[in-house]
Structures are given as C-alpha cells and as structure tokens.
Amino acid sequence: MEPDEFTRAIAEMSADYRRSLTAKLDRLDTLRRKVTSRTSTENDIREMYRELHTIAGTAHAFGLPEVSKAARMAESLLAPYYDADAKAVPQDVDRARLDQLIEALNQSRPGPVPG
C-alpha cells in the first residue's frame, strides 16, 4: 500500500468511527437514564461498562483523547458492578456522579464528520 493510500484509509476509518460514535453515545445516554432512574438491571450496567471500555480505547486510537478520558472515568465508576462476583448492586451506583461523567462524555463528542 502506498503512503497516500494508507493515509486515506486511516482517514476513512477515523471518519467511520466518528460517525458510529454518535450512536454509541446515544445508547450510553439511554442506559444512563435507566441506571439513574433505578430501572436498570445488572446486564444494563455491564453493557454500559463494556461500551465505555471500548470507547475509552478506540477513541484514543482515533485521536479523540478527551472522549477517551471521559469514557475511562465513567468506566472506572462502573468497574465494581461489572465483575460477575461483585457484591455491589445496581441500586448502589452513584447516580449523580454517573450523570456528570456521561454529560462530560457527551460534551467531548466530536462535531459532524464532513462529507
């Protein structure tokens, strides 16, 4: 692969990631509302944790360090609820802190992808 082709391929992957990030953040917001309204299940929290973990890693790889940092902070809050052997229960989640962290994640959302 020629250097220009490689650069274009990376730019396309980055644009695709940024477009897909909107749906991921929307899903996280839906899960956050469930968790903060006490209607969540352990599976909702685990799904939220996995999504945050994925975003934290991939956002950094695609040049979105603020998104990555915000996702990592929210992931850390949910870590005690992720482990199958965890003694923490979903109702114990610090809802106010989770709201703050997901809001910070939404604020770090990149703008629209051109073209």
Secondary structure, 3 states (H helix, E strand, C coil): CCHHHHHHHHHHHHHHHHHHHHHHHHHHHHHHHHHHCCCCCHHHHHHHHHHHHHHHHHHHHCCCHHHHHHHHHHHHHHHHHHCCCCCCCHHHCCHHHHHHHHHHHHHCCCCCCCC
